[in-house]
Amino acid sequence: MSKVKYRYRKFSDYLKDRYGCRVYKVGVNAGFSCPNRDGKKSSGGCIYCNNKTFGRQDKPVREQIEDGINFTRKRCSAEKHIIYFQSFTNTYATPGKLEKLYNIIREYSSVVGLSIGTRPDCIDNEKLDIVEKFCEDYEVWMEYGLQSINDRTLNFINRGHSYGDFLNAVKLTRKRKDIKISPHVIIGLPGETGSDFKKTAREMGRLKVDGIKIHPQHVVKDTLLEELYKNGDYNPPGFKDYTSAAADFLEYLWPDTVIQRITATCPTDMLLAPEWLNNTGSVIKDVNEQLAERKSRQGRLFSI
Ligand code: SF4
């Protein structure tokens, strides 16, 4: 069987080229909270967020890392690992506490990278001083949850931060030349049309972000978005709408941006819609086929 040629820069290919072996991310829930849930920024959290989808933190961080390393070694023959502080806001603590926590990755010889998921309004120079120390020995990523560059949308989904906050985070992070930036964006946000996400895509192209995660909006139980969905005030994108929009998005990006994700998953007992969400293989295949049909690829419409 011939190998599929991807028309975008897949994260797995980037890692293979860089390390010459299989590198897997190990996601960790370090027990953080989020200022958008505890009332510091706003109350209630983002309208699509149900923290149960992040999984429970029922094991110490070291145990989670060891389990993840062992699992990916057995299941995927992984040789190296990137530890991904994933759940909630992973810079929401004092610099001293963050350093102690991130230092745990130094105990594992197969670890080559540190990835930190956080909000763009939860980073500052003191915290970046801590993160930057890891650049000497590790590949370091800051994954900033952005979702959209449209402040009206950010308000509506109750993000509790603005696009300006994201630009500020990018500015601060770019002063540390070895820290890579990977925003998270969502296609199909309530009230957004194709022109909104194309603006977000163009902006991510203009900023030449190092990586990106692109997700379809989905409806999870026990969220405000569930109410909108059940009242008929919101519908998530259909399969073809999403894959076509994701292909559009890729066309606007910088050709060197690494695509960390082009879809999302959700535990089936918590997912309300769309029903195709967890068919990740089909989504990836269709996005790539749409680019092929257009004789296009990531970066075709890139401009700065
Ligand atoms: S910032 Fe993240 S953890 Fe916080 S409410 Fe929004 S989605 Fe949930």
Boltz pocket constraint, residues with backbone or C-beta under 6 A from the ligand:
constraints:
  - pocket:
      binder: B
      contacts: [[A, 34], [A, 35], [A, 36], [A, 37], [A, 44], [A, 45], [A, 46], [A, 49], [A, 50], [A, 88], [A, 89], [A, 119], [A, 145], [A, 158], [A, 159]]
      max_distance: 6.0
